[in-house]
Amino acid sequence: MSKRVQPSWSPPKSENQPVLKVYNSLTRQKEVFTPVSAKRINWYSCGPTVYDASHMGHARSYITFDILRRILSNYFGYDVFYAMNITDIDDKIIKRARQNYLFDKYASENLSLETVISDAKQVLDNVSTKVKNTTDPDKKQMLENTLSRLITSVEQLELAVKSGDSLKLNDSKKQFIQDCKDPLSDWLDQRLGSTVTDNAIFTSLPRYWEDAFYNDMDALNVLRPNVVTRVSEYIPEIIDYIKQIISNGFAYEANGSVYFDVGSFDKSDKHHYARLVPEAYGDTNSLQEGEGDLTTAEQRSEKRSPNDFALWKKSKPGEPFWESDWGFGRPGWHIECSAMASDIFGETLDIHTGGVDLKFPHHDNEIAQSEAYFGSPEWVKYFLHSGHLTIAGCKMSKSLKNFVTIQDALSKYTSRQLRFAFLLHSWRDTLDYSQNTMEIALSYEKLFNEFFLNVKDATRSCSAVTTVKTFSKWSEKERLLNDKLIKTKTDVHAALCDNFDTRSALDALRELVTTGNIYLRERKPPNSLLLTDVGIYVTSILKIFGTITEADCVGFPTSTGKSDNIESVILPYLSILAEFRDKVRTSARTLKATEILKQCDDLRDEILPNVGVRLEDREGEATALKLVDKDTLLKEKEARKKMEQEKAAEKERKKAELAAAAAAKEELKKMPPSELFRKETDKYSKFDDNGFPTHDVEGKEVSKGQLKKLQKLYQAQEKKYQEYLASQASS
């Protein structure tokens, strides 16, 4: 992940400036943000459960809170200490690790064809049973798709048996095993999962996906946490934490497991359960989902109340385990965050963040555990929850085939473009990841980028050495642009103080850029110092938002992979080339040397874009010279060629239409007037001896008004026909 970016601009300091207000999930309202220590923020964020690839739902939280973290650090100047956990012990991880281990073992064994076919039919029966028993529509659809693929695979396997081809049989067997990995792994786990005893297999899987997660965060330009806590490394601390909760009278041991006593906690004068979502109190279905694989009737009966939840789970056969005062077991899901956050930050957190789906039971259980441990009624001051993410208006689901991993998204868009999409939505609201959303994000990126390029081009001649020529008298145009800059700073500050309203902040920057573009068009030459001030301010805010990472003074950096001062090194040489081309082009125009003009155009359109250079010819002015990302220029080049091809095709189409119309017109001249209307049987049913219509298609006589119109057409055709006959006679 990228290093912390230092601020290049600070917010105004005035008694009249608005104060930062943040929406607090604990109170369900905006509150003035006041950390425990004046400028120090202790922030704990729920991290990933590492058992699979990170998807855009994860990105919703991690990009969102990265933006808020940057604003607090680099705009408001807080000293943020940011901790994040990695859940590397979890029911999903345990099950996936077991399944992978059992599948790999099965695939490596030289099983007979009869055994594989017998197993295939059992797997088929297993999935069929699940389809019948599943009520969740998404899961049911996914299982039905799996069942369909499985039936096809079994049929292909049986066809291979009938063929008797030993090579084909062996290939079909291997193919079946690979094609049916998921349902086969699940079936193997149900049969053999309890026989797995090697704790090491439960370590390699989460480490692999933890690494992949960090790669995704680096690619998204998400700042590194100051500290990462892994559940597997905090077992002693978690055990001690649970012991203290028991000692305080808010938990109890039952048959090797430990449960939080919600009833005792709720009876205390200082505490009440489900502070975030009080309406969910007693929602045993949600609580049960939080318990994971603690689902047997015997285990549920160990609880004093259905509302109680596990702090420590007695390990079943086939699960990892650690020794404790209550026997071999493993931590519950909720306790890990309480214990690890408390170990890092102590008794109080300023900010705790996570996705909105974690409110209940996870975060409510965290609050209860931590308050029970410390005996304090306030563990977290501000709970911030990021909104949901949908895909084109729908919930993301593999069964709907709209499951988008972070790598999938990055294959279509850059991390900057994705970040703009997040910035254009409130961090609390649902964000719909769709083509429309991304098109808007791309339009903002393009607007800012073109402005930066224009500012760089307009101020390039400004010497680094201060001289008399550095300063010029301001006109009304400069005063108007400067007034807009001042107003934008005020508007951006007000927006960020209002619950990190990045959408309004971007809109204020967009208005400033629009004003700047108008100024550039109307003012020749522009005031370089004022333009630079505007460019630096816009750049500084976009840096704070994380859309710019490099140290360029103004604008988006060029993707050259070279040093940060690449522009200052290369531009003098490119300027000489551009000036030389201008002179050659001017001379070629005078001499009407079309081949030389073509070479000048090829340099601009075909050669320089390949090295990230854009030339823009301007009538009566020096050519604009801009360094642009090479891929962007190549896309522009392809789009330009496509447009030219479409124009050429349209021109040819119109030419062909005109030719066809002319040919039809010539052909019409050859038609005797008596034949003019006879072909229009869809309009007329009877004609006189001269071929003139007398009745319409429904058998009604043609009206007098219509007869007059038809008579004119008949006479016109008669004239054309006579001219044609005359031309034929003369030839």
N, C-alpha and C positions, 0 to 999 in steps of 0.2 A: 504494500500500500504506500501511497505517496506521503512525503513528509509534510509537516504543518507549514502552511503558507503564511508568511508574515504580512500584516496589514500595510497597505501603502497609503491609506487615507483613514482618518478618524472622524467619527460623527461629531456634529456640532455640540458644544457644551453651553447650555443656556438654561436658566430657570424656566423659560417659557417652552422649552422643548418637551414633547410627550415622553412619558416613562414607558418602559417595556412592560407589556401585559401579555400573559401567557395563559392559554386555556388549560386548566387543571382538571384532569379526569376525576380526581377525588372530590372536587366541589362542583363539577359540571358547570364551570363558569370561568371567564377570564379574570385573572388576578394580577396585581402588580408583582413582578418577579423580584423576590428578595431572598438571596441565598443566605445560609446560616452565617458564613463568613462573607464580608463585604464583596470581595472580588474573586473569591475561590468557589468553584462549583464542583461538587462530587457527583459524578454521573455514572449510573450503572445501566447497561443496556442488555436486554436478553438477546443472546447470540443464537446461532443455528444449532439444530440437532443434525450432526454430520453423518448421514447415511446414504445420501444421494446428491445429484447435481443441484446447485442453487438455481432457483427460478425467479421470474419477474415479481412474484409475490414477496420473495425475500428482498429483492432490489427495492421494492416499495418502502420497506422499513429502513434499510441501510443507507440508501441515497438520501432519503428524507431526513434522517437524523444526522447524517454527515453535513447536510446543508445547515441545519439548525446549530450544530456544533461550530461550524465555521463562522456563522453570524455572531454567535455569542463570544467566540474567541477573537475574531479578526475585525469585527465591527464594534461590538460593545465593549471589547477589551477585557473580558473575564478570563481568569486562569482556570481552564477546564481540565479536570483530571477524569479521564474517560476509561471505564473498565467494561469489558464484555466477557460473557461466559461462552464456553463451548460445551454443549451437552454431548459427551462421548460415552455416556452410559444411559441407555434408554431402551424401552421395549422394541421400538422399530429397529434400532441398531443391532440389538441382540438377535432378533429374528432374522434380519437380513444377513448378518454375519454367519449365522448357523446355516441358512439356506445356501449361501455362496459356497461354504465349506462342503456341505453335503452334495451339492450339485457337481462341484469340481471332482469330488471323489467318485461319484457315480459315472461321470463322463469319462474318467480315466480308466475305469474298469472294463475289461474285455468281456462284456456281458453277451450272453447268447441272444439270438434274434427272438427266440420264444419268450425269454425273460422280458425283453424290451417291449414286445407287443402286449404281453400280459400286464406290465406296468402301465403302458399307455392307456389301456382300457380302464384301469383303476383310477388313473389321473382324470380321464374323461368323466367317470362316474362322480369323482370328487368335485369337479367343477360344476357338473350338472346339479348336484345337491346344493351347492352354494348359490347357484342362480335361483333355485326354487326358494331358498330361505332368506335371500337378500331383499330388503324393502327399499333401501336407498336407491333412487332412480339412476344416479350417476354410476354407482358401484355395480348396479345390476346391468347397465348397458355395457360397462367395461368387461364384466364377466361373460356376458353373451357374446361379445366380440372375441374374447379369448376362447370360448367354447366353439365358436364357428371355425376359428383357425385350427383348433385342436382336432376337430372332426376331420378337416381336410388333411391334416398331417397324418392321422391314423389311417385314413383311406389310402393315401399315397404309400404308406408303409406296407399295407396289405397287398396293394397292387405289385409292389416290388417283390413280395413273397411269391405271388403267383407267377411272376416272370421267370423265376428260378435262376436269374443272373446273379452269381455270387458277388461280383464287384458292385453291381447296382444295389444289391441288398445291403452291403456294408456301408455304401455311401448314404443310402436312405436312412439307415439306422443312425448314423452320425448326424444327418440333417435333422431328423426328428428330435433328437436330444437337444440340439441347439435351438431349433424353432420353438420348442415348448419349454424353454428354460424356466419361465416364471411359474406356470402351473405345476411343472415337474418338481421344482424346488420346494414349492409350498407343500406338495404331497409328501416329499421326502422328509420335510421338517415335521410334519404331523406324525410320521411313522418313527423317525429316528432322532428327532431333535433332542430328546431327553438323554440320548447316549453320548452327546458331545460333552467332553470334560476339560478340554484344553482352553484355559482362559486367554491364551495368546490370540486365538482367532477373533476375539472380541475387541482387539486393539488395532489390528492392521486396517480394518475397514474404516473406522472413524478418522484415523490419521490420514488415509488417502483422501477422503472427502474434505477434511479440514484444510489440507493443502490446496485442493481445488477451489475451496471457498475463498482462500486468500488470493489466489490468482484472479478470481472473479472480482474481488474488491479492488485489487490493483488496477484491473482493466477499467473499472468504473470510476477510478480516481477517488476512492473513499479513503479518508485518513485512517492511519493505523490507530487502534486503541493504545492507550498508555500501558495497559496491562490486560492480558487474557488469562482467564481462570478456567481450568478443565476439571470436570467433575472427578475424573479418575485420579487426579492429583490432590484432591481435597477430602478423601475419605475420612482420615482421622479428625479433621475439623468438623465434618458433617456429623460424625458420631458424637463428638463432644457437644455440638450444638443441640442435637436431639436429647442428649442426657440432661442438659440444662432445662429444656422445655418440660421434660418429665418432672424434674426437680421442682419446677415452678408450678406444677399441678395442671398442666394443660396438654398432657399426652400420656398414653398408657401402652404397655406391651401386651401382646396377645399372640401366643403360639409362634414366637420368633419374629413377629412383625410389630412395628410401633405405629400407632395412629394418633393423629391430632384430635383432641377432645373439643369439638366445636361448641358443645353445650356448656362446658365449664368456662371456656373462653368468653362466650357470649353473656354469661351471668356476671362476669366481672364488671365493676363500675367503670373501669377505664377503657374497656374494649367492646367492640361489636363486630360481628363477622359480616363479610361481603360488603365492605365499604364502597367499593367501586361499582358493584352491580347488586344493590340490596334486593332488587326484585328477583334475583336468581337464587336467593336463599331457599334451600330445599330442592333445588334442581338436581336431582340425583342422577339423571342421565348425563348431564355435563360433568358432574363429579366423577361418574364412572369412567367416562372417556379419559379424564385426567389420571385415573388409576391404571390405565393401560391393561396389562395382562393379569392384573389382580381381579379376576372375574369369577372364580369358582364360588359356588354357593357357600362352601365351608369357610372360605376366606371372608366373604361378605358378612357371614354370621359372627365373625370375630369382633366386628365393630359394635360399639355401644349404641351408635346411631348411624343411619345411612348417610348423614351429613359429614361424618368423620372421614378423614383422608389419610393415606399412608405417608409416614415420614421415612420409614425403613421397611423394606419388603423382604420377607424370608425367601431366599433363592430356591427356585424349583430346579429339578434336574435339567441340565442343558442350559443353565444360565450362569454368568460369572458371579462370583461371590467374594465377600470380604468378611473377616472375622470381626465380631462385635460382642457387646455385653449380652446381646439377645440371640446369639448364634450366627451362623453364616447367612449373609444377606447382602442387599445392595440398596442404595438410596432411592427414595421416591423422587418423582419428577420435581415437585415444588420446592423441596427443602434445599436443593443444591444452590439455587439463587440466593436464598436467605443467608445461608452459611458463608458462601463465597463473597457476597457483597459486604456482609458484616465484617469478614476478615480483612477486606481491603479498606473499607471506609469507617468502620466502627458503628456507632449507635444511630446515625442519621444520614440519609441521602438527600441531596438537593433535588436531583432529577432521576427518575427511573423511566425507561422507555421500552416500548415493544409494540407489536402489531395489535390492532383493536381486537383481534380474535383471542388474545391472551388475557383479556380483562378478567373473565371468569371461566374456569376456576383458578387459573394459574396465578395471576397477580393478586387476586383476593386472598388466596392461600398463602402467598409470600408475605403479604402484610400481616396476616394473623400469626404466622410462625415467628416473624421478626419481633412483633410487639410482645408476643408471649415470651420470647427469649430475653428481651431487654426490660420488660415490664414498663414499656413506654407507650403512650397512645399515639405517638407520631414517629413513624420510621421513615417515611418519604414525604417531602414537602410538596413536590410537583410530579404527578404521574402524567406522562405524555404518550398518547397512543396514535400511531399512524393509521390512516384510513385503509380500507380494502383496495385491492387492485382487481379489475375485471379485464377480460380480453374481448374487445369489440362488443361490450355490453353484457357479456356472459361470464359466469363463474369459471375460473380456469380449472380444467379437468382433463385428464388423459382420455376419459371416455368420450369427451366432446372433441377430441383431437385438436385442442387449442392450448395445449400445455407448452409454454414458452420458457426455456431455460435462459439464463443470463447470456450464455454463449450464443444461443439462437438469436437473441435480440442484438448482440454486438456484431453478428454477421451481417445485419441489415443496416444498423445505425452506429454512429460513433458514441462514445461515452458522453461527449459534450451534448450531443443531440438528445440523448436519453435524459440527461440532467435538465436540459431546458424544458422537456416535457413535465418533469417533476416540479420545476420552479413555477410553471404556469398553472399549477393546481395547489389548492390549500393542502397543507401537510395532514390535516385531519380528515379531509373528504375522500370519498372513493375516487380513484384515478382509473380511467378507462384507457387501457393500452390498445390503440387502434390506429389505422392508417390516418384518419382525420387528426387525431391527437398529435401524431408525429409530423404530419404536414405543417401544422401550426408551429411546432417546435423548430422545424427546419426553416420556416419563414423568418422566425426571430433570429436564428443563428445567421442567416444570410444577410438580414438587415444590418446587424451589428458588424459583421465581417466586412461588408462593402463600405460601411462608414469608416471603419478603421483603415481600410486600404486607401480611401479618398483622403483621409486626414494625413496619413503617411506621405502620400504623393504630394499633397498641397504644402506640407511643411518640410519637404526634403531639402529644399534650397536654403532653409534657415541654418545659418552657421552656428556651430557650437561655441564660437567666440563672440562675446557681446560687443557690438559696435553701435554706432549711431543709427545704422540701418536696421538694427534689431527691433526698434520701436517705431510704430507709426500711429498717427492720430486716429482715434476712434471716431467712427461715424455712428449714425442711428442704428445701423445694422449690427455693429459690435455691441452696442448697449442692449439691443433686444436679445441677442444670443446670450450675453452675460446674465441678463435678468432670468432667462430660461434656465441657465445653469444653476443659479442660486435657488430658484423655485424647485428644480428637480431634486437638489440636495435635501431641501425641506420635506418634499413629498416622499422621497425614498426613506428618509428617517422616520417619518410618521407611519409609513407602511410597515417597516420592520419592527417598530415599537408595538404595532397592533397585531400581536400573535404571529410574528414572522410572515407577514403578508407579502410573499415574494412576487406574486402575480401583479399586484399593484405597483411594486417597486420596478418590475420589468416594464410595465406599461409607462411609468414615468420616464424611464431611460429611453424607451422607444420614442416618446414625444420629443425628448431632447435631441435624439439622433435625427429625427425628421426636421426639426428646426435647424440643426447643424447642416443637413444636406441642402436645405433651401438657401442657407447662408453661403455655402460653397458655390451654388449655381449663380447667385446674384452678386457676389463680391469678388472682383478680380483686380488685383490679387487679394487673397484673404489675409487676415491677421494671424500669423503663424502661432504667436504666443497664446492667443485666446483659443484657437483650435486645439492646440496641444493640451491646454487645461481641460477642455471638454473631453478630449480623447482619454486623458489620464484618469479623469473621474469615472467615466463609463467603464474603463478597463478595471479600475480598482474595485468597483462593486461586483463586476463579473468574476474577478479573481476571488473575492470573498465568497461568492456563491459556488466556487469550485469549477467554473467553466473554463478557466484559464489557469494553467499551472506554472508555465515557464516565466522567466523574468523579463520578458519583453516589456518595453516602456508603454507601448500603446498596442492594443489589439490582440488578436489570436496569433499564436506563434506559427511559423512555417514548419512543415514536417520535413525537415532536411536531415534530422538526426545529427546535426553538427552543433557547434558552440552557440551559445545564446546570442552572441554579437554577429551572427552570420550576415544580417542585413547591412550593418555598418561596414563589413569587409567587402561584400560583393556588389553593393549598389553603385559605388563610384564607377566600376567597370561596366555595369549594365547601363548606367546613365550615358557613358561615352558611346556605347553601341546604339542606344536609342536616338541620341542626337545625330550620329552619323547616318543612321537609317532615315531620319527626317530630311536631312540634306539630300541624300541620294533620291528619295521619293519626290522631293520638290523639283529637282533637276529632271527626273524622268517624266514628270508631268509636263514640264515645259517642252521637252524634246519629244513628247508623246511616245516614249519608249515603253511599250506595253509589257515586254518581256521582263524588263527591270522592275516595273511596278508589281508584276506577278511575283517576282522573287522577294520583294519587300513584304507582300502579303503573306507569302509562304513562311517567311521568318516569323511573322506575327502569329499566324494561325496554326502552323504545322510544327515548327521547330522549337520555339521558346516554351510553349506549354508543356513540352516533355521534360523540361527542367524546372517547372514551377514558376514561370515568368509570364505575366500578362501585360501586353502592350495595348493601350487604348488610344487610337488616333482621334484627335480633337481638332476640328477646323479652326485655323487661325491661332492655335495654341500648341505648346510643346506636347509631345506624346506623353500620356500618363503611364508611369512604370510601376507595376505592383507585383510583389512576391506573394504568390497564392499557393496553397497546398496543391501538389502535382496532381493527385487523384481528382480534385475538384476541377482543375483545368481540363483534364482529359475527359471528364464527364461533360463539361461545357462544350468541348470540341465535338464529342459524339452527338450531343443534343443539337449543335449547330448543323452538323452534316445531315442529321436526320430531318431537320426542318427544311434544309435546302432540297433534300431528296423529295420531301412531301410537296414542296412548292413546285418543283420540276414536274412531279407526277400530276399535280393539280393543273398545271399549265398544259400538259399533254392531254389530260382528260378534257379540258375545255376546248382545246384545239380539235380533238376528235369529235366532240359534240357539235362544234360549228361546222366541221366538214360533213358530218352526218346530216345536219339540218340543211346544209346547202345541197347535198345530194338528193335529199328527200324533196326539196323545193324544185329541183330540176326534174325529178321523176314525176312530180305532180303536174308539171306543164304538159306532159305527154298524155295525160288522162282526158278522154272526151268528157264534156260536162254531163253527158247522160249517165256516166258511170260514177260521178262524184259522190252521190248519196246512197247508191245501191248497196255498198259494202257496210253501211251503218245499220245493220239489221237489229242491233240492240236499241235503236232509236225509232226506226220506222218499219211499218209492215206492208204498206202498199205504195206503189209508184205509178205515175202516168206513163204514156208512151215515150216521153222525152227523158224518163228517169227522175222526174221531179216528185218528191214525197207528197202523198195525199193523206195518209193516215199514220198516226204514231204507233209505237209497239203494242199498245193496249187496244188498238183498233179504232181509236177516236180520230175524227178529222183534224188535220193540222189547223190551228187557229190562223186568222187573217194576219195577226201581228207576226207570228212565226213565219208565215208564208213570205212576208215582205223581206225578212232577214235572209231566208233561204234563197229568195230570188236574187238578192245582191250577190251572194256567194256563187250562185249558178252563173250569173252574168260575168263575174270576175274570172271564173274558171274558163268560161267560153272565150274570153278575150285572150287569156294565156295560151289556150289550146290553138287558137287561130294564129297567134304569133309563132308558136312552135311549128305548125304546119308550113307557115310562110318561110321560116328559117330552113326547114328541110327542103323546100322546093328550090330556094335560091342556091343551096349548096349542091 
